[in-house]
Amino acid sequence: MSLQWEGVMPAVTTKFTDQDTLDLVNFEVNIHAQLKAGVNGIILGGTLGEASTLTDDEKRTIVRKAVEIVDGKVPVVMNIAEQTTSGAIDAAKKAKEDGASGLMMLPPMRYKADDRETVTYFKKVANSTSLPIMIYNNPVDYGIEVTLDMFEELLRDCPNIQAVKESTRDLSNITRIKNRFGDRLAILSGVDTLALESVFMGADGWVAGLVCAFPAETVAIFNLAKAGRTQEALEIYRWFLPLLELDINTKLVQNIKLAEVATGIGTENVREPRLPLYGAEREKVLSIIEKGLKTRPTLPDYKNLNVVA
């Protein structure tokens, strides 16, 4: 299906059984909750999806299952995070075969490629597929920044590179991108704690994390902001911020899965070497989640707003 890089796109978690196999039952429960809330797409195999622990077969299984579940309602996007160019090209090929509508792409993993190497990597993968691509620009966590000059070359030579997941933590970068590229490059915020601010600065969408546990609240914030109902968006966002901060943490996967348990749309199972939270750390996260649930806001009719692109 066609892919518009806009709106809320959850970076969904991968669900595991107690036997450490894919839990496709709870995977489906969560995706249905996302669809019911009104998300604009589903992103698989990111950091939250524990992609580094998944086998190739498991990645293919979750793409196929997600495509089956969404049944054409929203696009399914697969993340590409590979160590080699050939591996990334192969992953892109498999994602298309399995029904993905688009790709999210990180720079090469492990090796810290320079600008020329990074651009060449993205170009070769982009030119190997017809799928639209969103570049994931997260120098804070992955050590490689895709600069505006690099985007200039990529956008010139690769028409299917269409969007950026903007995770530099520099809000002014949104304006720089808009000034340089106009509408040629869609911008999706990739940092939960800067998402509303990013929308106010002109971001087209939000690749969200806590949406995995709180889908309706996430979509409500985005839609209200895009509809110009700023104060209502701010009030929900201020309630949400302590929960959103669980996403900017090395244990974001464990944190968000614990929140999914609390809202009834997930399990706490993670794949080793990750382990579930315990002790004081667990209690602290639980207290944040419990406070959020106790003060959960009543949402307006956010699905029927005049949302301005």
N, C-alpha and C positions, 0 to 999 in steps of 0.2 A: 504494500500500500504506500501511498505518497507520504512523505515525512515533512512536517512543518516543525522547525526548531523553535518551539515556543511553549509557554505554559509550564506546568509542573511535571517533571519527569523523575519519578522515584528511581534511585539507585538501590534496587531491592536486594535484600539479604538472600543468601542461599540457605535453604533449610536442610538440616540433617536429622536423621533418626538417632535413637540411642545406640544403634549399631554402626554409626558413622557412614551410613549410605544416604543418598539423596532422599529427602522427605518431600515428595511431590504433592502429598495431600495438604500439608500446611503451606507449601509454596503456592498452591492454588487458592487456599483460603486468603492469603495475604494479597495476592494479585486481584482477586475479586473485590476485596476491600478498597484497593486503590482505584479500580474501575468505578465502583459505586461512588467514590468521593469525587470523581470527575477529573482524574489525571489525564495528561496529554500524551503519555508514552511510558514505556517500561524500559529501564536500562538494566542489563544483566552483566555479571562478571566483573564488577568494579572492586574497589577495596572492600566495600561493605559486602559484596558478593563472595568474598574470600577466594578470589580468582586464582591466587598463587597456589592454593591448595587443591584446586580442581584438576582432574584428569581431562584430556581432550574429549573423551567420551562423555564425561559428566557435563562439560560445557555444551556439547551438542545436544544433550538431553534437555538441559534447561531452556535452551533456545527453542527447540521443537515444542516443548511443553508450554512455554509462555505463548508462543504463536497460536497454539491450540486454544489456550484459555482466553486470550483476548479476542479471538475470532473476528479479527478485522476491525475491532473498535478503536484501537490505538496502535501505533507502530511499536515494534520491539527493536531495541538497539542493543547490540552486543559490544562489549568493551574488548579492545585488543591491547594486551600488555605482554609483549614478547621480548625475548632476548636477541633474536636474530631477525633480519629482514625477511629471509625465506620463511621463517616461522610465522611472522606476522601476515605475510601474503597468503600462506596456507590457512591461517585462522580466519582471514577475511573471506576466503573462498568457501570455507565450511559454513560460516555464518550465513552467507547468501543462500547456499544450498539448503540450509535448515529453516529458511524463511524469515530471517532478520530483515528489517526495512532499512537499517542504517548501522553505522559503526561509531563508537567512541574510541579514540586512539591516544594512548600514552606514547611518549618518546621511548626509545629502547630501554629495556630494563637492565639493571646491574651496571653495564658499562656506561660511563658518563660521556656521552657523545658530545662533540663540539657542534657549533652551529651548522657547518657544512654537512656533517654526518647526519645530524638530526633532520635537516631539510631533505637530504637525499633519501633517508629512511621513509619519511612521510610520503614523499613523491612516488617512490617505487610501489608502496602499498596502495596509495590512492589510484595510481595508474593501472593497477592490476584488477580493479573492481569497478563496477558501476554504482555501488552503494554510496549514498551520501555519507559524509564523514564529519564528525565533531572532534576537533583536537582538544585534548585535555591538557590545559596549561597550568601545572601545579609545581612550580619550582621549589616551593617550601618543603614539600614532602618527597619529591622525586629528583630534585637537584638540577633539573634542566629547564631553563626558561625559553619559551618560544616567543621571541621578540617580534615587534611590529615589522621590522625589516624582513624577518624570516617569513612572517605571514604574507608579506607583499609578494615574495617569490612563490609561495605555495598557492596563493589565490590566483596568481597569474597563470600558473602552469597546471593547476588541478581544479577544474570547475566543480568537482564533487566534494571538495573541502568547503563546507558551507557554514560551519559554526565553531565556536570555541566555548569550552567549559572553563570559565574564567575563575581561577583559584589562586591568583597571585597575592591575594589579600590587599591589593592596592585598588581602592575604589575608583581613583582617578583614571585607572587604566581603561575603564569602560568608556569614558569620554574620549580618551586617546584613540581607541578602536573606532568609535563612531566618527570622530573627526577624520580619520585616515581612510576608512573603508565604507562609511555610510551603511547601507543595508546589505552590502555584499557579504558581510560576516555577521551571522546571528550570534548573540551573546547570551549565554546561560550562566547564571551564578552557580558556582560550585562550592560555596562556603555557607553553611546554614546560618551562621551568626552575622553574615553580611547580606543575606538574601533580600530583605525588604529594602535596605539601603541601595542595593544594586538595581532593583526594580525602579526605584525613584530616579536613579541615574540613567535609566534607559535600557536595562537588560530585558531581553525578550523572554527569558524563561529561567527556571530554577531546577537544577539537578539536586534533588533534596535527599537528606538522610533520615531525619526524624519523621519524615513522611511515612516511613515503613511502619511506624507505630501510631502516628497521628495524621492519617491522610486527609481527613476533612478539614482540619484546622490549617494544614499547609496550603491546600488549594484555596481555602477561604481568604487567607492573607494575600495570596497572589492576585486572586480575582478582584478583591476589594481595592487593592492598590492600583491595579490596571483600570478599574472603573472610576478612579478618582475619589473613592471613599477612604481617604487617607487616615482619618482619625479612628475609624473602625478597624482598619488594618493594623494600625499602631497598637491599639488596645490588645488585640489578640496576640500580636507579635511580642509585646512586653510580657504577657503571660507565658508565652512559649520560650522566651530566651533561655531560662535556666535549663530547659530540656534540650534546646538546640546546642547548648554548650557541651552536651554529651557527645556531640559529633566531632568536635575539635580536640580529640584526645587519642592517644595511641591505642586505647582499648575501646574505640568507637564501636567496633563490631559487637563486643560483649555488652556494652552499654545499651545499644539500640535493640539488640535481641532481648535484653531484659525488659525494655520498654514494650516490645511487641508482646511479650508474655502478659504484661500488666493490662494491655488493651485487648487481649484475647485473639490476636491475629499472628501468633508466631510461637516459637519455642526458644529455649535458651541454648540449645546445642550448638557448639562451635567445633571447628576441626582443629586438632592439635597441629602445631604447638600451642595454639590459643587454648586457654582453659576458661571456664566460666568464672566470673568474679566471686570472690569470697572475702570473709572477714569484714574489716572496717571499710574497705574499698566498696564492697558490695552494699553494705548498709548505707553508705553515703549516696550511692547512685539510686538505691531504692527510695531513700527519703526524698530525693528530688522528683522522682517519678510519682510517688504517692502524693506529694504536695501539688504537683501539676494536675493529677486526677481529681483531687478534692476541689480545686479551684477552676476546673475546666469550664471555659466560657460557653454560653449559648450562642450558636452561630446564626447569623442572618441567612436569608435565602441567597447564598453566594453563587449558586449554579445558574441563576437567571439574571445576571448583571450584564450591562453593556460594557464588555471588556474591550478596551482600546489596545490594539496591537502595538 
